[in-house]
Amino acid sequence: MKKNYSFEVSQLKKYRLVIFSITFFTQLLFLYFFTVVGRFDSAESDDILRNYISLSGLASTISMCMLVVYGTVIVNRFLVKNYIGENKARLYAYPVGRSQLFHTKVTAFLSTFFIFQLLGISLSNILFLIIETLFPILDTAQPAVVYLIEFFVTAIATVVLTISIIFLSSIVGIHLNSTVATMVTGIILIVIFGNILAMAFVSNLLITLSSAILIAVITGIAIKITGTKIDKEDVLTR
């Protein structure tokens, strides 16, 4: 089991830097974009852009959208394509339990994506908070660094939601026997959750984190059901 896991993780090695880079630069770019807009826009309705927690939520939402798109591309190559069409006949011939191998692949993807997305978003947030504390763009009563915990909670919720959406999309792709379905589902879920997530981050972090955990639990159940389906599936099923 451990050997199989190490092998699957090694298959994702080439994606680590890309995941980190997309997360880090997207997060930092949009943190500063919304900060600058908030600094120079005097409209009262845009007070949301003068609050660091709100800025973190908005930037994190965009980062999530970018990572979901890239994540569905990776999960198609790494997971979905092995369980659709003729590829699964070869995979099912491996001397390893079907569901065991499926869950090993899922765990390898989960750990890799979680670590490098969280690392990217966390370092980006820390860099932003330090620079904004020393050379503030927003005129606020408290220094930016005091919001470190709120930024971290937002980061955790963002990573959990990103990975959940990617896995839900991949499960749809496996059940529909289509890598295209994975991409389409990912985009649809981004549209559904994008605006809702942005507003949730702005309004209440605890509710957002709780919702992210709930979605993760639902995703876990869906993965379990899919693993059971794979165990019982006829190799010739298309």
N, C-alpha and C positions, 0 to 999 in steps of 0.2 A: 504493500500500500504506500509506504513512505517513498520507495523507489519510483513508483508510478507517479506520485505527486511531484517529486523532484524533476522527473522528465517533463511532465506537463508544464511546470513552471518555467523550465528552460526554453520551452517552445514560445513563451511569451516575452522572453528577454529582450528581443528587438523592439518591442513596443513600449518598454518602460520609459525611456527618455522622451519619447513623443508624448505619452500621457502626461508626464511631469511638465514638459515644456508648454503644451497647450493649456494646461491648467494654470500654471504660474503666470504666463504672459497675458492670457485672456483675463484672469482675475485682476492682475495689476493694472492692465490697460483700462478696464472698465471701472475700477475703483477710482482712478484718477479722472476718467471721463466724467463720471457722475459728480465727483467732487468739484471739478472745475465748473460744470454746469450749475451746480448748487451755489457756488461762490459768486457767480456773476449774474445769475437770474434772480431778479428782485420780486418776482410774482409771489404773492402770499400763498397761492395754491401749491407752490413748489417747495414748501417748507420740508417736505419729505426728503429733499436732496441736501438738506442742511443737518441731517442726523446721521451719524456714523453707522448706526445699526441698520438704518434703511439703506444706506449706500452699500453696505456689505451684502444685504439681501438681494439687491438689484444686480450687483456684479456677480454674485454667486449663481443667480438664476441663469444669466447668460453663459457663464462657465459650464453649468450643468447642460445646457442645450448643446453647446459645442462638443462636450465629452460624450453625450448620448449618441450624437451622430457618428463620431469616431469610434465609440465603443461598439456600436452595432456592426460597423465594418469589421472590427477585430473578432467579435463573437461569431459572426458569420463564417469567417475563415477558420477559427479555432474550434468552434462547437457545432454550429447549425449544419454546416455542409457535411459533417460526418454522420449525421442522423437523418439524412434525406436521400432519396433516390437510391442509386446503386452503391454509394459509398458505405452505407450502413451494413451491407452484407459483409464487406471486408472487416469492418470494425467489430461486428458481432462474432467474428471468427476468432477474435483474440482470446487467449486463455485467462481471461479476467471476467468477473461478473459484469454483465451489461450495466446495471444500475450503479455498481461500484465504480466502474470506469467513468460513467456519466457524472457522478457526484465528485469524482476526483478532478475532472476537467472543470467543473463548476467552481470547486474550491480553489483551484489554481488560478482561475480567472478572477475570482472574487478577491483573493489575497493580493494579487498583483495590482489590480485596478485600485483597490482600496488604499493600499500603501502609497502608491505613486500619485494618485489624485489628491489624497489628504496631505501628502508632503508638499505638493505643488501649491495647493490653495493656502496651506498654513504658512509656508515661507513667504508667499506673496502678501498675505495679510500682515504678518509680522513686519516685513519690510515697509509696507505702507504705513502702518501705525507708528513705527519708529521715525520715519521721515516726516510724517504729518505732525508728530509731536514736536520735533525739532524745528521744522519749517512749515507751520500750518498754512493750509490754503483756506480751510473753513474757519470762520470766526465763531468759536464755541466757548462755553463757560469752562469746560473740562478738557484736559489734553486727550488726544486720541488714544493713547496707550491704555487708558482706564477701561476701554471697551474690548480688551483682549479676550476676556472670557466669552463675551457675546459673539465675537468674531469666530471663536473656536466652536461654539455651539452651532452657529450657522454653517461652518465648514463641515462638521459631522453630519448634519441634516442633509446638506447638499450632496455629499459623497454617498450616503445611504440611498437617497432618492435616485441619484444617477445610476448606480449599480442596479437598483430594483427595476428601473425602467428598461435598462439594457437586457436584463434577464427575462422580464416579461415579454419583451419584443422577440427574444430568441426562442422562447417557448412557443409563441404564436408561429414563428417560422418553422419550428420542428413539427408542430401539429398540422400546419398547412403544407408541409413539404416544400418550403420555398424560402430562399434567402432574401428575395425581394420583399416578401411579407414581413420579414424582420425589420428591414429598413423603413417600410411604410408604417408599420406599427410604432416604431420609435418616433417617427415624425409626428404621428397622430397624438401620441402620449405627450410629446413636447408641447404641442398646441394646447392640449387639454390642461396640462399641469403648469405650463409656463407662467401665465398671468396669475393663476390661483396661487402658485408658489411665491411669486414676487410679492403679492399682497399679504400672504401669510407671514413671510419673513418680516415685513414691515410692521405688522400688527402685534404678533405674539410669538416669540421664539419657542416657548415651551410647547405651545400647541403645534407649531411647525415640526419640532423634533418628535413629538408624540405621534403625529401623523406619518412622519417618515418611518418611524419604527413599525407602525401598524402596516404600512405598505410593504415594508421589508418582510414582515411575518407572512403576509398574504403571498408574497413572492416565494418565500421559502416553502409554503404549502404547495404552490403551483409546481415548483421544482421537484418536490417529493412525488407528486402525482405523475409528473412526466417521467421520472425515474422508474416508477412502477409500471407505467405504460411501456417503456422501452424493454423492461424485463420480460413482459408478456407478449411483445409484438412479434408477429410473423416477419421473418427476414424479407420475404417477398412483398410485404405490404408497401404500397407506393402512395 
